[in-house]
Amino acid sequence: MRGKLILVVGPSGVGKDSLIAGAKEEFADWSAISFARRHITRPLEYEPNAEIHEPISLSAFKARNQAGGYMLSWQAHNLSYGIPQKYDVALKSGISVVANVSRTILNVARKRFQPLLIIHVTADPKLLEQRLAKRGRETIPDQEERLRRAESFNVAGPDLRTIRNDGSLKDTSEEFNRCLLCAMRSSQVAFVQ
């Protein structure tokens, strides 16, 4: 019985980290789900709702990636990102894994990992602009580039569920958590039959 890989995608500032953090808390006592901690070639940031990632140097990242240490890896915004191989081991043992990934690697993930669900988190572009400015992590040109990038991707497919994060975080979190629960249950039913 294989767990389901649940990939969370969406533009910067859409609230993926907040939704994942809330789900991690909601499912803290569940052994059937794991939340991937990404390796990123940037320092760890301590701010409310910021992703807790594993900081890694570029040279260490490259060495680990070449040695097959990541089940998925990609580059974006002059940074390298990786989902450690241990999460593939978890999938093989029947645990569903939630991972925040780039939209650029969805086709690769679809070829390598099944069953799979993609949760595409969206929001109004003006709201994204406000959120990026508020978090203050990027320069204004970087914020503008992230907003342009947000409009350049068309995410589609039968394995896709879209969630809008325009309203209250509480409501969106409840919808997100329901998606995770349904994904885990459908994975278990598919393998029991």
Contacts in CASP RR format, 6 or more apart in sequence:
PFRMAT RR
TARGET T0000
AUTHOR 0000-0000-0000
METHOD contacts of the structure
MODEL  1
MRGKLILVVGPSGVGKDSLIAGAKEEFADWSAISFARRHITRPLEYEPNA
EIHEPISLSAFKARNQAGGYMLSWQAHNLSYGIPQKYDVALKSGISVVAN
VSRTILNVARKRFQPLLIIHVTADPKLLEQRLAKRGRETIPDQEERLRRA
ESFNVAGPDLRTIRNDGSLKDTSEEFNRCLLCAMRSSQVAFVQ
1 94 0 8 1.000
1 188 0 8 1.000
1 191 0 8 1.000
1 192 0 8 1.000
2 91 0 8 1.000
2 92 0 8 1.000
2 94 0 8 1.000
2 115 0 8 1.000
2 187 0 8 1.000
2 191 0 8 1.000
3 90 0 8 1.000
3 91 0 8 1.000
3 92 0 8 1.000
3 93 0 8 1.000
3 94 0 8 1.000
3 95 0 8 1.000
3 96 0 8 1.000
3 97 0 8 1.000
3 115 0 8 1.000
3 184 0 8 1.000
3 187 0 8 1.000
3 191 0 8 1.000
4 91 0 8 1.000
4 96 0 8 1.000
4 97 0 8 1.000
4 115 0 8 1.000
4 116 0 8 1.000
4 117 0 8 1.000
4 183 0 8 1.000
4 184 0 8 1.000
4 186 0 8 1.000
4 187 0 8 1.000
5 91 0 8 1.000
5 96 0 8 1.000
5 97 0 8 1.000
5 99 0 8 1.000
5 109 0 8 1.000
5 113 0 8 1.000
5 115 0 8 1.000
5 116 0 8 1.000
5 117 0 8 1.000
6 96 0 8 1.000
6 97 0 8 1.000
6 98 0 8 1.000
6 99 0 8 1.000
6 116 0 8 1.000
6 117 0 8 1.000
6 118 0 8 1.000
6 119 0 8 1.000
6 179 0 8 1.000
6 180 0 8 1.000
6 183 0 8 1.000
7 99 0 8 1.000
7 101 0 8 1.000
7 106 0 8 1.000
7 109 0 8 1.000
7 116 0 8 1.000
7 117 0 8 1.000
7 118 0 8 1.000
7 119 0 8 1.000
8 16 0 8 1.000
8 19 0 8 1.000
8 20 0 8 1.000
8 98 0 8 1.000
8 99 0 8 1.000
8 100 0 8 1.000
8 101 0 8 1.000
8 119 0 8 1.000
8 121 0 8 1.000
9 16 0 8 1.000
9 100 0 8 1.000
9 101 0 8 1.000
9 102 0 8 1.000
9 103 0 8 1.000
9 106 0 8 1.000
9 118 0 8 1.000
9 119 0 8 1.000
9 120 0 8 1.000
9 121 0 8 1.000
9 155 0 8 1.000
10 16 0 8 1.000
10 103 0 8 1.000
10 120 0 8 1.000
10 121 0 8 1.000
10 122 0 8 1.000
10 150 0 8 1.000
10 153 0 8 1.000
10 155 0 8 1.000
11 122 0 8 1.000
11 123 0 8 1.000
11 128 0 8 1.000
11 146 0 8 1.000
11 147 0 8 1.000
11 149 0 8 1.000
11 150 0 8 1.000
11 153 0 8 1.000
12 77 0 8 1.000
12 128 0 8 1.000
12 132 0 8 1.000
12 138 0 8 1.000
12 146 0 8 1.000
12 149 0 8 1.000
12 150 0 8 1.000
13 123 0 8 1.000
13 128 0 8 1.000
13 131 0 8 1.000
13 132 0 8 1.000
13 135 0 8 1.000
13 146 0 8 1.000
14 121 0 8 1.000
14 122 0 8 1.000
14 123 0 8 1.000
14 128 0 8 1.000
14 131 0 8 1.000
14 150 0 8 1.000
14 165 0 8 1.000
15 49 0 8 1.000
15 121 0 8 1.000
15 123 0 8 1.000
15 131 0 8 1.000
15 165 0 8 1.000
16 100 0 8 1.000
16 121 0 8 1.000
17 49 0 8 1.000
17 50 0 8 1.000
17 51 0 8 1.000
17 100 0 8 1.000
18 49 0 8 1.000
18 169 0 8 1.000
18 173 0 8 1.000
19 121 0 8 1.000
19 163 0 8 1.000
19 165 0 8 1.000
19 169 0 8 1.000
19 172 0 8 1.000
19 173 0 8 1.000
19 176 0 8 1.000
20 35 0 8 1.000
20 51 0 8 1.000
20 98 0 8 1.000
20 100 0 8 1.000
21 49 0 8 1.000
21 51 0 8 1.000
22 173 0 8 1.000
22 177 0 8 1.000
23 35 0 8 1.000
23 98 0 8 1.000
23 173 0 8 1.000
23 176 0 8 1.000
23 177 0 8 1.000
23 180 0 8 1.000
24 35 0 8 1.000
26 173 0 8 1.000
26 177 0 8 1.000
27 33 0 8 1.000
27 177 0 8 1.000
27 180 0 8 1.000
31 95 0 8 1.000
32 94 0 8 1.000
32 95 0 8 1.000
32 96 0 8 1.000
32 184 0 8 1.000
32 188 0 8 1.000
33 95 0 8 1.000
33 96 0 8 1.000
33 97 0 8 1.000
33 98 0 8 1.000
33 180 0 8 1.000
33 184 0 8 1.000
34 87 0 8 1.000
34 90 0 8 1.000
34 95 0 8 1.000
34 96 0 8 1.000
34 97 0 8 1.000
34 98 0 8 1.000
35 97 0 8 1.000
35 98 0 8 1.000
35 99 0 8 1.000
36 83 0 8 1.000
36 84 0 8 1.000
36 87 0 8 1.000
36 97 0 8 1.000
36 98 0 8 1.000
36 99 0 8 1.000
36 100 0 8 1.000
37 52 0 8 1.000
37 53 0 8 1.000
37 54 0 8 1.000
37 84 0 8 1.000
38 51 0 8 1.000
38 53 0 8 1.000
38 54 0 8 1.000
38 81 0 8 1.000
38 82 0 8 1.000
38 83 0 8 1.000
38 99 0 8 1.000
38 100 0 8 1.000
39 53 0 8 1.000
39 54 0 8 1.000
39 55 0 8 1.000
39 56 0 8 1.000
39 61 0 8 1.000
39 64 0 8 1.000
39 70 0 8 1.000
39 81 0 8 1.000
39 82 0 8 1.000
39 83 0 8 1.000
39 84 0 8 1.000
40 53 0 8 1.000
40 54 0 8 1.000
40 55 0 8 1.000
40 56 0 8 1.000
40 79 0 8 1.000
40 80 0 8 1.000
40 81 0 8 1.000
40 82 0 8 1.000
41 55 0 8 1.000
41 56 0 8 1.000
41 57 0 8 1.000
41 58 0 8 1.000
41 61 0 8 1.000
41 79 0 8 1.000
41 80 0 8 1.000
41 81 0 8 1.000
42 53 0 8 1.000
42 55 0 8 1.000
42 79 0 8 1.000
43 55 0 8 1.000
44 52 0 8 1.000
44 53 0 8 1.000
44 55 0 8 1.000
45 137 0 8 1.000
47 135 0 8 1.000
51 100 0 8 1.000
54 84 0 8 1.000
56 64 0 8 1.000
58 80 0 8 1.000
61 80 0 8 1.000
61 82 0 8 1.000
62 80 0 8 1.000
64 70 0 8 1.000
65 73 0 8 1.000
65 80 0 8 1.000
65 82 0 8 1.000
68 85 0 8 1.000
69 84 0 8 1.000
69 85 0 8 1.000
70 82 0 8 1.000
70 83 0 8 1.000
70 84 0 8 1.000
70 85 0 8 1.000
71 83 0 8 1.000
71 84 0 8 1.000
71 85 0 8 1.000
71 87 0 8 1.000
71 88 0 8 1.000
71 112 0 8 1.000
71 113 0 8 1.000
72 82 0 8 1.000
72 83 0 8 1.000
72 99 0 8 1.000
72 101 0 8 1.000
72 105 0 8 1.000
72 108 0 8 1.000
72 109 0 8 1.000
72 112 0 8 1.000
73 80 0 8 1.000
73 81 0 8 1.000
73 82 0 8 1.000
73 83 0 8 1.000
74 80 0 8 1.000
74 81 0 8 1.000
74 82 0 8 1.000
74 101 0 8 1.000
74 102 0 8 1.000
74 104 0 8 1.000
74 105 0 8 1.000
75 81 0 8 1.000
76 102 0 8 1.000
76 104 0 8 1.000
77 142 0 8 1.000
77 145 0 8 1.000
77 146 0 8 1.000
81 101 0 8 1.000
81 102 0 8 1.000
83 99 0 8 1.000
83 101 0 8 1.000
87 97 0 8 1.000
87 99 0 8 1.000
88 113 0 8 1.000
90 97 0 8 1.000
91 97 0 8 1.000
91 113 0 8 1.000
96 180 0 8 1.000
96 183 0 8 1.000
96 184 0 8 1.000
96 187 0 8 1.000
98 180 0 8 1.000
101 109 0 8 1.000
103 153 0 8 1.000
103 155 0 8 1.000
106 118 0 8 1.000
106 155 0 8 1.000
109 116 0 8 1.000
110 116 0 8 1.000
110 159 0 8 1.000
115 186 0 8 1.000
115 187 0 8 1.000
115 190 0 8 1.000
116 159 0 8 1.000
117 159 0 8 1.000
117 161 0 8 1.000
117 179 0 8 1.000
117 183 0 8 1.000
118 155 0 8 1.000
118 157 0 8 1.000
118 159 0 8 1.000
118 160 0 8 1.000
118 161 0 8 1.000
119 161 0 8 1.000
119 162 0 8 1.000
119 163 0 8 1.000
119 176 0 8 1.000
119 179 0 8 1.000
120 155 0 8 1.000
120 160 0 8 1.000
120 161 0 8 1.000
120 162 0 8 1.000
120 163 0 8 1.000
121 162 0 8 1.000
121 163 0 8 1.000
121 164 0 8 1.000
121 165 0 8 1.000
121 176 0 8 1.000
122 162 0 8 1.000
122 163 0 8 1.000
122 164 0 8 1.000
122 165 0 8 1.000
123 131 0 8 1.000
123 164 0 8 1.000
123 165 0 8 1.000
123 166 0 8 1.000
124 166 0 8 1.000
125 147 0 8 1.000
125 150 0 8 1.000
125 151 0 8 1.000
127 166 0 8 1.000
128 147 0 8 1.000
128 150 0 8 1.000
129 143 0 8 1.000
129 147 0 8 1.000
132 138 0 8 1.000
132 143 0 8 1.000
132 146 0 8 1.000
132 147 0 8 1.000
133 143 0 8 1.000
138 146 0 8 1.000
155 162 0 8 1.000
161 179 0 8 1.000
163 172 0 8 1.000
163 175 0 8 1.000
163 176 0 8 1.000
163 179 0 8 1.000
164 172 0 8 1.000
165 172 0 8 1.000
END
